[in-house]
Amino acid sequence: MSSAPVIVLHQPRRLIVGVGTIGEVGPWAGEIASTLVIATPITSGFVDRLQLPGKVSLFDSIPGEPDIATLDAALAAARDARPDLVVGLGGGSVMDVAKLVAALWDGEQVLADVAGPNKVAGRKTRLVQVATTAGTGSEAGIRSLITDPVKGSKIAVESPHLIADLAVLDPELTYSVPPEVTAATGVDAMAHCVEAFTSKRAHSMIDGFARMGFSLVGRYLARAVKDGSDREAREGMMLASYYGGICLGPVNTAAGHAIAYPLGTLLHLPHGLANAIVFPHVLAFNQPLVADKTAEVAQALGLGKGLSQADLREEAHGFCAGLGIEMSLAKHGATEADLSRFAADAHAIRRLMDNNPADMSVDDVLGIYRSAF
C-alpha cells in the first residue's frame, strides 16, 4: 500500500464518551431559544434526556434510508422552528439528515448545489450529534448520504461544514437496540475500518484508527449481541463505530460498500445488513493483494491464521452468521434476475470502487452477488 502523501482529518470540536453523557447536551448548549431535534419515532423517546433549554421542536419522520423527500420535509421543519441548534439523535440516517439541515435550512443552497466534495457554503447553526447505534460513525464525519429514489442511487455530500460541534457517545442509548440490529450495525462499523485499512488510499495514520476499530469489534461485538446491557461491550462498539467514522473522512470505503449500496437502494436492505452479507466475499477477493493486512484483520476477529482464500471467506461468513445475521440474499427477497442490475450499479460507483486494492470487473462483482445469493 502506498501511502497517500497528504491527508486532512476533521473531527468534532468536542467529543463526550460515557454512560449518561446525553445529559451534557443542554448544559453545553447554554442559553438558546430554539432547538430542532431530528430523530426516529424510537429515538425521540430520548429527547427529554438531552436536558435542552428553550423551545424544542421534533422532526422524527426519518426512514432507514433517507431520501430527497425526507430531507425536504426536515428542512421545512427547520424553517418553521428557526433553530439555534440542530441535534441529530439517532443512527447514521438521522445524523446524515441533521448535518444537511443545519447547513442548508437558512441559506440559498439546495441539495443539488452541494452534492460532491466541498460545495457547502458554510453553516451558522450549531450541530450536535448523539449516536444511538454503533455502526455508521456518522457522528465523527463530514459526509452525508441521501438516496435519490428516481435514480436508485445515493447522493454524497462531503464538507468540513458538516462536522459536529459536539458528538456524544452514550452507550446507555444502545442498550435497547435489538440483537439483529446490533450485529448488522457492528459489522458495518468493522467494514468501515477494514475497507479503509486495505484501501489503495490507505494511510499509516488512519491505519491506527482502523486497527483500534476492528480489534474492538473482534473483542466486543458478539458480547453486545448476546447481552444488550453489557456496558463495556456497548461502549467498545460505540468507540469502534466512531473510529470507523474517522476512517471514512480521509480514506473512505471501497468495493465492499459499493457492492452493499444497491442492496439498500434497490432491495431496501438496512445498510449494516447489506454490508454484512457482502463482507466475507470482498475480504477474500482482496486477500491476494493485501495479504498481510488481511491476516491482521482475520486474527483480530478470531478467524484464524494462515487462511486460504476459500477458508477466509468461510470463516468470515461464519463470524457474521454466528452473530445471527441471515447471510443469503435470496432469503432477503433478491432474485437471480436482480443480480446483474445490482452488479452494474455497484461497478459504476467509481468513487468507492477505485479505492479497492484489487480491480473488479462487472463480472467479478456479479460473482460476489452470486456467492452471496
Secondary structure as GFF3:
##gff-version 3
##sequence-region A 1 373
A	DSSP	beta_strand	14	17	.	.	.	ID=ss1
A	DSSP	three_ten_helix	21	24	.	.	.	ID=ss2
A	DSSP	alpha_helix	25	29	.	.	.	ID=ss3
A	DSSP	beta_strand	34	38	.	.	.	ID=ss4
A	DSSP	three_ten_helix	43	50	.	.	.	ID=ss5
A	DSSP	beta_strand	55	59	.	.	.	ID=ss6
A	DSSP	alpha_helix	68	81	.	.	.	ID=ss7
A	DSSP	beta_strand	85	90	.	.	.	ID=ss8
A	DSSP	alpha_helix	92	104	.	.	.	ID=ss9
A	DSSP	alpha_helix	111	114	.	.	.	ID=ss10
A	DSSP	beta_strand	116	117	.	.	.	ID=ss11
A	DSSP	beta_strand	126	131	.	.	.	ID=ss12
A	DSSP	three_ten_helix	138	140	.	.	.	ID=ss13
A	DSSP	beta_strand	143	148	.	.	.	ID=ss14
A	DSSP	beta_strand	153	158	.	.	.	ID=ss15
A	DSSP	three_ten_helix	160	162	.	.	.	ID=ss16
A	DSSP	beta_strand	166	169	.	.	.	ID=ss17
A	DSSP	three_ten_helix	171	174	.	.	.	ID=ss18
A	DSSP	alpha_helix	179	197	.	.	.	ID=ss19
A	DSSP	alpha_helix	204	226	.	.	.	ID=ss20
A	DSSP	alpha_helix	231	248	.	.	.	ID=ss21
A	DSSP	alpha_helix	255	265	.	.	.	ID=ss22
A	DSSP	alpha_helix	271	286	.	.	.	ID=ss23
A	DSSP	three_ten_helix	287	289	.	.	.	ID=ss24
A	DSSP	alpha_helix	291	300	.	.	.	ID=ss25
A	DSSP	alpha_helix	309	321	.	.	.	ID=ss26
A	DSSP	three_ten_helix	330	332	.	.	.	ID=ss27
A	DSSP	three_ten_helix	336	338	.	.	.	ID=ss28
A	DSSP	alpha_helix	339	347	.	.	.	ID=ss29
A	DSSP	alpha_helix	350	353	.	.	.	ID=ss30
A	DSSP	alpha_helix	362	372	.	.	.	ID=ss31
###
